[in-house]
Amino acid sequence: MGGISRDEVINTRFFTFFKEYGRVDDGFALEKTYRSYLEQGHLAVNGALDWWRI
């Protein structure tokens, strides 16, 4: 189908994102950190959804 696998997305998303902005970071470490924060919960920050109303 020409797509990429779920594992490839997970393993490359942070590296690819930061590379677009001229930074080379450890994508695996960023993924691990992201997952650790995600496991702690997911509450919306006050005002975070206000931009939808613009």
PDB file of N, CA, C and O in Angstrom:
ATOM      1  N   MET A   1       0.802  -1.197   0.000  1.00  0.00           N
ATOM      2  CA  MET A   1       0.000   0.000   0.000  1.00  0.00           C
ATOM      3  C   MET A   1       0.848   1.266   0.000  1.00  0.00           C
ATOM      4  O   MET A   1       0.322   2.353  -0.243  1.00  0.00           O
ATOM      5  N   GLY A   2       2.120   1.154   0.261  1.00  0.00           N
ATOM      6  CA  GLY A   2       2.974   2.320   0.239  1.00  0.00           C
ATOM      7  C   GLY A   2       3.055   3.055   1.559  1.00  0.00           C
ATOM      8  O   GLY A   2       3.738   4.074   1.659  1.00  0.00           O
ATOM      9  N   GLY A   3       2.367   2.551   2.582  1.00  0.00           N
ATOM     10  CA  GLY A   3       2.402   3.187   3.896  1.00  0.00           C
ATOM     11  C   GLY A   3       3.565   2.669   4.720  1.00  0.00           C
ATOM     12  O   GLY A   3       4.369   1.859   4.260  1.00  0.00           O
ATOM     13  N   ILE A   4       3.633   3.153   5.939  1.00  0.00           N
ATOM     14  CA  ILE A   4       4.657   2.663   6.842  1.00  0.00           C
ATOM     15  C   ILE A   4       3.992   1.962   8.014  1.00  0.00           C
ATOM     16  O   ILE A   4       2.820   2.197   8.309  1.00  0.00           O
ATOM     17  N   SER A   5       4.730   1.123   8.662  1.00  0.00           N
ATOM     18  CA  SER A   5       4.170   0.340   9.757  1.00  0.00           C
ATOM     19  C   SER A   5       4.017   1.187  11.017  1.00  0.00           C
ATOM     20  O   SER A   5       4.619   2.252  11.152  1.00  0.00           O
ATOM     21  N   ARG A   6       3.198   0.686  11.928  1.00  0.00           N
ATOM     22  CA  ARG A   6       2.994   1.353  13.215  1.00  0.00           C
ATOM     23  C   ARG A   6       4.323   1.487  13.957  1.00  0.00           C
ATOM     24  O   ARG A   6       4.632   2.541  14.512  1.00  0.00           O
ATOM     25  N   ASP A   7       5.101   0.408  13.959  1.00  0.00           N
ATOM     26  CA  ASP A   7       6.394   0.426  14.638  1.00  0.00           C
ATOM     27  C   ASP A   7       7.322   1.484  14.049  1.00  0.00           C
ATOM     28  O   ASP A   7       8.046   2.158  14.781  1.00  0.00           O
ATOM     29  N   GLU A   8       7.299   1.626  12.745  1.00  0.00           N
ATOM     30  CA  GLU A   8       8.150   2.632  12.105  1.00  0.00           C
ATOM     31  C   GLU A   8       7.719   4.045  12.507  1.00  0.00           C
ATOM     32  O   GLU A   8       8.563   4.906  12.754  1.00  0.00           O
ATOM     33  N   VAL A   9       6.424   4.277  12.571  1.00  0.00           N
ATOM     34  CA  VAL A   9       5.933   5.587  13.013  1.00  0.00           C
ATOM     35  C   VAL A   9       6.396   5.864  14.434  1.00  0.00           C
ATOM     36  O   VAL A   9       6.943   6.929  14.717  1.00  0.00           O
ATOM     37  N   ILE A  10       6.178   4.910  15.322  1.00  0.00           N
ATOM     38  CA  ILE A  10       6.549   5.077  16.730  1.00  0.00           C
ATOM     39  C   ILE A  10       8.050   5.288  16.880  1.00  0.00           C
ATOM     40  O   ILE A  10       8.485   6.110  17.686  1.00  0.00           O
ATOM     41  N   ASN A  11       8.831   4.561  16.116  1.00  0.00           N
ATOM     42  CA  ASN A  11      10.289   4.622  16.274  1.00  0.00           C
ATOM     43  C   ASN A  11      10.946   5.788  15.563  1.00  0.00           C
ATOM     44  O   ASN A  11      12.126   6.054  15.794  1.00  0.00           O
ATOM     45  N   THR A  12      10.219   6.496  14.702  1.00  0.00           N
ATOM     46  CA  THR A  12      10.852   7.582  13.946  1.00  0.00           C
ATOM     47  C   THR A  12      10.159   8.939  14.085  1.00  0.00           C
ATOM     48  O   THR A  12      10.700   9.941  13.618  1.00  0.00           O
ATOM     49  N   ARG A  13       8.991   9.003  14.705  1.00  0.00           N
ATOM     50  CA  ARG A  13       8.224  10.254  14.684  1.00  0.00           C
ATOM     51  C   ARG A  13       8.941  11.426  15.329  1.00  0.00           C
ATOM     52  O   ARG A  13       8.918  12.526  14.776  1.00  0.00           O
ATOM     53  N   PHE A  14       9.573  11.234  16.471  1.00  0.00           N
ATOM     54  CA  PHE A  14      10.228  12.356  17.134  1.00  0.00           C
ATOM     55  C   PHE A  14      11.508  12.758  16.402  1.00  0.00           C
ATOM     56  O   PHE A  14      11.788  13.947  16.250  1.00  0.00           O
ATOM     57  N   PHE A  15      12.275  11.785  15.954  1.00  0.00           N
ATOM     58  CA  PHE A  15      13.474  12.089  15.176  1.00  0.00           C
ATOM     59  C   PHE A  15      13.106  12.876  13.922  1.00  0.00           C
ATOM     60  O   PHE A  15      13.730  13.891  13.615  1.00  0.00           O
ATOM     61  N   THR A  16      12.092  12.405  13.201  1.00  0.00           N
ATOM     62  CA  THR A  16      11.668  13.054  11.969  1.00  0.00           C
ATOM     63  C   THR A  16      11.151  14.460  12.228  1.00  0.00           C
ATOM     64  O   THR A  16      11.489  15.383  11.488  1.00  0.00           O
ATOM     65  N   PHE A  17      10.344  14.640  13.258  1.00  0.00           N
ATOM     66  CA  PHE A  17       9.792  15.952  13.600  1.00  0.00           C
ATOM     67  C   PHE A  17      10.905  16.957  13.881  1.00  0.00           C
ATOM     68  O   PHE A  17      10.928  18.038  13.292  1.00  0.00           O
ATOM     69  N   PHE A  18      11.826  16.607  14.776  1.00  0.00           N
ATOM     70  CA  PHE A  18      12.878  17.547  15.146  1.00  0.00           C
ATOM     71  C   PHE A  18      13.865  17.778  14.014  1.00  0.00           C
ATOM     72  O   PHE A  18      14.428  18.867  13.902  1.00  0.00           O
ATOM     73  N   LYS A  19      14.084  16.782  13.178  1.00  0.00           N
ATOM     74  CA  LYS A  19      14.964  16.939  12.023  1.00  0.00           C
ATOM     75  C   LYS A  19      14.432  18.016  11.084  1.00  0.00           C
ATOM     76  O   LYS A  19      15.210  18.769  10.497  1.00  0.00           O
ATOM     77  N   GLU A  20      13.109  18.093  10.939  1.00  0.00           N
ATOM     78  CA  GLU A  20      12.483  19.121  10.098  1.00  0.00           C
ATOM     79  C   GLU A  20      12.798  20.532  10.595  1.00  0.00           C
ATOM     80  O   GLU A  20      12.763  21.486   9.819  1.00  0.00           O
ATOM     81  N   TYR A  21      13.102  20.663  11.873  1.00  0.00           N
ATOM     82  CA  TYR A  21      13.407  21.965  12.471  1.00  0.00           C
ATOM     83  C   TYR A  21      14.901  22.134  12.742  1.00  0.00           C
ATOM     84  O   TYR A  21      15.307  22.995  13.522  1.00  0.00           O
ATOM     85  N   GLY A  22      15.705  21.307  12.092  1.00  0.00           N
ATOM     86  CA  GLY A  22      17.141  21.458  12.168  1.00  0.00           C
ATOM     87  C   GLY A  22      17.798  20.901  13.417  1.00  0.00           C
ATOM     88  O   GLY A  22      18.953  21.217  13.705  1.00  0.00           O
ATOM     89  N   ARG A  23      17.083  20.084  14.153  1.00  0.00           N
ATOM     90  CA  ARG A  23      17.643  19.475  15.358  1.00  0.00           C
ATOM     91  C   ARG A  23      17.764  17.976  15.154  1.00  0.00           C
ATOM     92  O   ARG A  23      16.881  17.339  14.580  1.00  0.00           O
ATOM     93  N   VAL A  24      18.846  17.436  15.621  1.00  0.00           N
ATOM     94  CA  VAL A  24      19.019  15.984  15.597  1.00  0.00           C
ATOM     95  C   VAL A  24      18.997  15.518  17.043  1.00  0.00           C
ATOM     96  O   VAL A  24      19.905  15.812  17.819  1.00  0.00           O
ATOM     97  N   ASP A  25      17.963  14.799  17.387  1.00  0.00           N
ATOM     98  CA  ASP A  25      17.788  14.313  18.744  1.00  0.00           C
ATOM     99  C   ASP A  25      17.638  12.806  18.743  1.00  0.00           C
ATOM    100  O   ASP A  25      17.415  12.192  17.699  1.00  0.00           O
ATOM    101  N   ASP A  26      17.761  12.222  19.904  1.00  0.00           N
ATOM    102  CA  ASP A  26      17.597  10.784  20.078  1.00  0.00           C
ATOM    103  C   ASP A  26      16.106  10.463  20.096  1.00  0.00           C
ATOM    104  O   ASP A  26      15.450  10.600  21.129  1.00  0.00           O
ATOM    105  N   GLY A  27      15.581  10.042  18.970  1.00  0.00           N
ATOM    106  CA  GLY A  27      14.160   9.755  18.836  1.00  0.00           C
ATOM    107  C   GLY A  27      13.668   8.674  19.777  1.00  0.00           C
ATOM    108  O   GLY A  27      12.542   8.742  20.270  1.00  0.00           O
ATOM    109  N   PHE A  28      14.506   7.675  20.031  1.00  0.00           N
ATOM    110  CA  PHE A  28      14.108   6.596  20.945  1.00  0.00           C
ATOM    111  C   PHE A  28      13.963   7.121  22.371  1.00  0.00           C
ATOM    112  O   PHE A  28      13.018   6.762  23.074  1.00  0.00           O
ATOM    113  N   ALA A  29      14.895   7.967  22.795  1.00  0.00           N
ATOM    114  CA  ALA A  29      14.819   8.535  24.143  1.00  0.00           C
ATOM    115  C   ALA A  29      13.607   9.443  24.278  1.00  0.00           C
ATOM    116  O   ALA A  29      12.933   9.427  25.308  1.00  0.00           O
ATOM    117  N   LEU A  30      13.321  10.236  23.249  1.00  0.00           N
ATOM    118  CA  LEU A  30      12.153  11.113  23.283  1.00  0.00           C
ATOM    119  C   LEU A  30      10.856  10.309  23.335  1.00  0.00           C
ATOM    120  O   LEU A  30       9.921  10.685  24.041  1.00  0.00           O
ATOM    121  N   GLU A  31      10.797   9.219  22.601  1.00  0.00           N
ATOM    122  CA  GLU A  31       9.622   8.343  22.630  1.00  0.00           C
ATOM    123  C   GLU A  31       9.427   7.763  24.027  1.00  0.00           C
ATOM    124  O   GLU A  31       8.305   7.710  24.532  1.00  0.00           O
ATOM    125  N   LYS A  32      10.512   7.331  24.644  1.00  0.00           N
ATOM    126  CA  LYS A  32      10.449   6.766  25.984  1.00  0.00           C
ATOM    127  C   LYS A  32       9.952   7.814  26.988  1.00  0.00           C
ATOM    128  O   LYS A  32       9.115   7.509  27.838  1.00  0.00           O
ATOM    129  N   THR A  33      10.455   9.025  26.895  1.00  0.00           N
ATOM    130  CA  THR A  33      10.026  10.108  27.782  1.00  0.00           C
ATOM    131  C   THR A  33       8.554  10.436  27.555  1.00  0.00           C
ATOM    132  O   THR A  33       7.795  10.595  28.510  1.00  0.00           O
ATOM    133  N   TYR A  34       8.154  10.537  26.292  1.00  0.00           N
ATOM    134  CA  TYR A  34       6.753  10.805  25.946  1.00  0.00           C
ATOM    135  C   TYR A  34       5.841   9.745  26.562  1.00  0.00           C
ATOM    136  O   TYR A  34       4.816  10.072  27.160  1.00  0.00           O
ATOM    137  N   ARG A  35       6.215   8.489  26.414  1.00  0.00           N
ATOM    138  CA  ARG A  35       5.405   7.392  26.960  1.00  0.00           C
ATOM    139  C   ARG A  35       5.309   7.466  28.482  1.00  0.00           C
ATOM    140  O   ARG A  35       4.255   7.181  29.051  1.00  0.00           O
ATOM    141  N   SER A  36       6.391   7.844  29.135  1.00  0.00           N
ATOM    142  CA  SER A  36       6.362   7.926  30.603  1.00  0.00           C
ATOM    143  C   SER A  36       5.411   9.025  31.061  1.00  0.00           C
ATOM    144  O   SER A  36       4.702   8.854  32.053  1.00  0.00           O
ATOM    145  N   TYR A  37       5.387  10.156  30.347  1.00  0.00           N
ATOM    146  CA  TYR A  37       4.444  11.221  30.691  1.00  0.00           C
ATOM    147  C   TYR A  37       3.004  10.804  30.374  1.00  0.00           C
ATOM    148  O   TYR A  37       2.086  11.108  31.136  1.00  0.00           O
ATOM    149  N   LEU A  38       2.815  10.121  29.269  1.00  0.00           N
ATOM    150  CA  LEU A  38       1.479   9.683  28.876  1.00  0.00           C
ATOM    151  C   LEU A  38       0.902   8.710  29.897  1.00  0.00           C
ATOM    152  O   LEU A  38      -0.301   8.731  30.159  1.00  0.00           O
ATOM    153  N   GLU A  39       1.728   7.876  30.465  1.00  0.00           N
ATOM    154  CA  GLU A  39       1.283   6.921  31.473  1.00  0.00           C
ATOM    155  C   GLU A  39       0.829   7.602  32.768  1.00  0.00           C
ATOM    156  O   GLU A  39       0.060   7.026  33.538  1.00  0.00           O
ATOM    157  N   GLN A  40       1.301   8.816  33.004  1.00  0.00           N
ATOM    158  CA  GLN A  40       0.956   9.542  34.229  1.00  0.00           C
ATOM    159  C   GLN A  40      -0.449  10.135  34.171  1.00  0.00           C
ATOM    160  O   GLN A  40      -1.022  10.456  35.213  1.00  0.00           O
ATOM    161  N   GLY A  41      -1.001  10.283  33.002  1.00  0.00           N
ATOM    162  CA  GLY A  41      -2.348  10.825  32.869  1.00  0.00           C
ATOM    163  C   GLY A  41      -2.446  11.740  31.665  1.00  0.00           C
ATOM    164  O   GLY A  41      -1.464  11.985  30.964  1.00  0.00           O
ATOM    165  N   HIS A  42      -3.643  12.236  31.442  1.00  0.00           N
ATOM    166  CA  HIS A  42      -3.864  13.070  30.267  1.00  0.00           C
ATOM    167  C   HIS A  42      -4.970  14.095  30.535  1.00  0.00           C
ATOM    168  O   HIS A  42      -6.055  14.008  29.962  1.00  0.00           O
ATOM    169  N   LEU A  43      -4.697  15.036  31.383  1.00  0.00           N
ATOM    170  CA  LEU A  43      -5.653  16.096  31.662  1.00  0.00           C
ATOM    171  C   LEU A  43      -5.370  17.283  30.756  1.00  0.00           C
ATOM    172  O   LEU A  43      -4.215  17.623  30.500  1.00  0.00           O
ATOM    173  N   ALA A  44      -6.417  17.899  30.282  1.00  0.00           N
ATOM    174  CA  ALA A  44      -6.251  19.080  29.441  1.00  0.00           C
ATOM    175  C   ALA A  44      -5.789  20.265  30.284  1.00  0.00           C
ATOM    176  O   ALA A  44      -6.230  20.445  31.420  1.00  0.00           O
ATOM    177  N   VAL A  45      -4.917  21.049  29.724  1.00  0.00           N
ATOM    178  CA  VAL A  45      -4.434  22.263  30.366  1.00  0.00           C
ATOM    179  C   VAL A  45      -5.485  23.341  30.159  1.00  0.00           C
ATOM    180  O   VAL A  45      -6.040  23.467  29.068  1.00  0.00           O
ATOM    181  N   ASN A  46      -5.764  24.119  31.197  1.00  0.00           N
ATOM    182  CA  ASN A  46      -6.746  25.204  31.070  1.00  0.00           C
ATOM    183  C   ASN A  46      -6.413  26.077  29.875  1.00  0.00           C
ATOM    184  O   ASN A  46      -5.278  26.529  29.723  1.00  0.00           O
ATOM    185  N   GLY A  47      -7.405  26.314  29.025  1.00  0.00           N
ATOM    186  CA  GLY A  47      -7.234  27.162  27.852  1.00  0.00           C
ATOM    187  C   GLY A  47      -6.679  26.453  26.633  1.00  0.00           C
ATOM    188  O   GLY A  47      -6.604  27.051  25.559  1.00  0.00           O
ATOM    189  N   ALA A  48      -6.286  25.190  26.770  1.00  0.00           N
ATOM    190  CA  ALA A  48      -5.657  24.477  25.657  1.00  0.00           C
ATOM    191  C   ALA A  48      -6.587  24.317  24.459  1.00  0.00           C
ATOM    192  O   ALA A  48      -6.129  24.268  23.318  1.00  0.00           O
ATOM    193  N   LEU A  49      -7.884  24.237  24.713  1.00  0.00           N
ATOM    194  CA  LEU A  49      -8.820  24.034  23.604  1.00  0.00           C
ATOM    195  C   LEU A  49      -9.374  25.333  23.045  1.00  0.00           C
ATOM    196  O   LEU A  49     -10.143  25.310  22.085  1.00  0.00           O
ATOM    197  N   ASP A  50      -9.000  26.460  23.626  1.00  0.00           N
ATOM    198  CA  ASP A  50      -9.503  27.750  23.145  1.00  0.00           C
ATOM    199  C   ASP A  50      -9.148  28.037  21.706  1.00  0.00           C
ATOM    200  O   ASP A  50      -9.903  28.715  21.009  1.00  0.00           O
ATOM    201  N   TRP A  51      -8.014  27.535  21.244  1.00  0.00           N
ATOM    202  CA  TRP A  51      -7.599  27.818  19.874  1.00  0.00           C
ATOM    203  C   TRP A  51      -8.564  27.198  18.857  1.00  0.00           C
ATOM    204  O   TRP A  51      -8.596  27.636  17.707  1.00  0.00           O
ATOM    205  N   TRP A  52      -9.349  26.194  19.252  1.00  0.00           N
ATOM    206  CA  TRP A  52     -10.350  25.612  18.351  1.00  0.00           C
ATOM    207  C   TRP A  52     -11.446  26.616  18.021  1.00  0.00           C
ATOM    208  O   TRP A  52     -12.081  26.530  16.970  1.00  0.00           O
ATOM    209  N   ARG A  53     -11.661  27.558  18.915  1.00  0.00           N
ATOM    210  CA  ARG A  53     -12.747  28.519  18.745  1.00  0.00           C
ATOM    211  C   ARG A  53     -12.344  29.748  17.947  1.00  0.00           C
ATOM    212  O   ARG A  53     -13.181  30.608  17.673  1.00  0.00           O
ATOM    213  N   ILE A  54     -11.081  29.841  17.573  1.00  0.00           N
ATOM    214  CA  ILE A  54     -10.581  31.021  16.838  1.00  0.00           C
ATOM    215  C   ILE A  54     -11.118  31.027  15.430  1.00  0.00           C
ATOM    216  O   ILE A  54     -10.812  31.935  14.657  1.00  0.00           O
TER     217      ILE A  54
END
